[in-house]
Amino acid sequence: MKAVTLYVTCSDQSEARAIAQQLIKERLVACVNILPAIQSLYWWNDAVQDDSETAFFAKTTPTHVDRAIERIGELHSYDCPCVVSLPIEKGNPDYLKWIAEQTLKKD
């Protein structure tokens, strides 16, 4: 089983939770882990920014990555949200199978 983790930063925990719930409801991801408090330093608008944000990791399959990234962009408040895909090279086979099962569309 192949699986992917999406790493996403959001303005706050409320936004992360709303995006996560929608991704799960649409079966684009199987699971989301929210990290409620991160400190982000980055270059934006010609200056170094130093902000508190919330991040999340979402587990999905390679076939759902493009649509999940697109959907996050539609739901996100940022002009240029951080959304990156990280392949899962190895893992618990039962967990990887569970990810695949949970992202199947159900009627």
C-alpha positions as CSV (number, residue, x, y, z in Angstrom):
1,M,0.0,0.0,0.0
2,K,1.3,3.5,-0.9
3,A,0.3,6.4,1.3
4,V,1.1,10.1,1.5
5,T,1.1,12.7,4.3
6,L,0.1,16.2,3.5
7,Y,1.6,18.9,5.7
8,V,-0.6,22.1,5.9
9,T,-0.3,25.3,7.9
10,C,-3.4,27.4,8.9
11,S,-4.1,30.7,10.6
12,D,-5.5,29.0,13.7
13,Q,-6.9,25.8,15.1
14,S,-10.5,26.6,14.0
15,E,-9.5,26.9,10.4
16,A,-7.4,23.7,10.6
17,R,-10.3,21.8,12.1
18,A,-12.8,23.1,9.5
19,I,-10.5,22.1,6.6
20,A,-9.8,18.7,8.2
21,Q,-13.4,17.9,8.8
22,Q,-14.3,18.7,5.1
23,L,-11.4,16.6,3.8
24,I,-12.4,13.6,5.9
25,K,-16.1,14.1,5.0
26,E,-15.2,14.1,1.3
27,R,-13.0,11.0,1.8
28,L,-10.0,12.8,0.4
29,V,-8.0,11.9,3.6
30,A,-8.3,9.2,6.2
31,C,-7.0,11.0,9.2
32,V,-5.8,14.4,10.3
33,N,-3.5,15.2,13.2
34,I,-3.7,18.9,14.3
35,L,-0.7,20.6,16.0
36,P,-2.4,23.5,17.7
37,A,0.5,25.8,18.2
38,I,3.5,26.3,16.0
39,Q,5.7,29.4,15.4
40,S,6.3,30.2,11.8
41,L,9.0,32.6,10.5
42,Y,9.0,33.3,6.8
43,W,9.6,35.9,4.1
44,W,6.3,37.6,2.9
45,N,5.5,41.0,1.6
46,D,9.2,42.1,1.5
47,A,9.7,41.4,5.2
48,V,10.4,38.5,7.6
49,Q,7.1,37.5,9.3
50,D,6.9,35.9,12.7
51,D,3.5,34.4,13.4
52,S,1.7,31.8,15.5
53,E,-0.1,29.2,13.3
54,T,-1.6,25.8,13.5
55,A,-0.4,22.9,11.4
56,F,-1.9,19.6,10.5
57,F,-0.8,16.3,8.9
58,A,-3.3,14.5,6.8
59,K,-2.9,10.9,5.6
60,T,-4.2,9.9,2.2
61,T,-3.3,7.9,-0.9
62,P,-1.4,9.1,-4.0
63,T,-4.6,9.1,-6.0
64,H,-6.2,11.6,-3.7
65,V,-3.3,14.0,-3.4
66,D,-4.0,16.4,-6.3
67,R,-7.7,16.8,-5.4
68,A,-6.9,17.2,-1.7
69,I,-4.4,20.0,-2.4
70,E,-6.9,21.7,-4.7
71,R,-9.7,21.4,-2.0
72,I,-7.4,22.8,0.7
73,G,-6.7,25.8,-1.6
74,E,-10.5,26.3,-2.0
75,L,-11.1,26.2,1.8
76,H,-8.1,28.0,3.0
77,S,-7.9,31.7,4.1
78,Y,-4.3,32.3,2.9
79,D,-3.4,33.6,-0.6
80,C,-0.6,31.1,-0.8
81,P,-1.1,28.3,1.8
82,C,1.6,25.9,2.7
83,V,0.5,22.5,1.4
84,V,3.2,19.9,0.7
85,S,3.0,16.2,0.0
86,L,5.4,13.8,1.7
87,P,5.5,10.2,0.6
88,I,5.2,7.6,3.3
89,E,8.1,5.2,2.5
90,K,7.2,2.5,5.0
91,G,4.8,2.0,7.8
92,N,2.5,-0.4,9.7
93,P,0.9,-2.4,6.8
94,D,-2.4,-2.5,8.6
95,Y,-2.4,1.2,9.0
96,L,-1.5,1.9,5.4
97,K,-4.3,-0.5,4.4
98,W,-6.7,1.4,6.7
99,I,-5.8,4.7,4.9
100,A,-6.6,3.2,1.6
101,E,-9.9,1.8,2.8
102,Q,-11.0,5.1,4.4
103,T,-10.4,7.2,1.3
104,L,-12.6,5.0,-0.9
105,K,-15.8,6.8,-1.8
106,K,-18.8,5.2,-0.1
107,D,-22.4,5.5,-1.2
